[in-house]
């Protein structure tokens, strides 16, 4: 998925970047960086895929 698609899916499911950040004990900007591809983090990407109830490969287009 592209960053805007990920953001749209998060909005539709009522998931905020700040929720993911709180769950992982990190800053919201770190989650934003992962979503936008500026600071990829497998840990954050896995948490987002799980929150969206989607397969990692479907969301990020690569193997976990």
Secondary structure, 3 states (H helix, E strand, C coil): CCHHHHHHHHHHCCCCHHHHHHHHCCCHHHHHHHHHCCCCCHHHHHHHHHHHCCCHHHHHCCCC
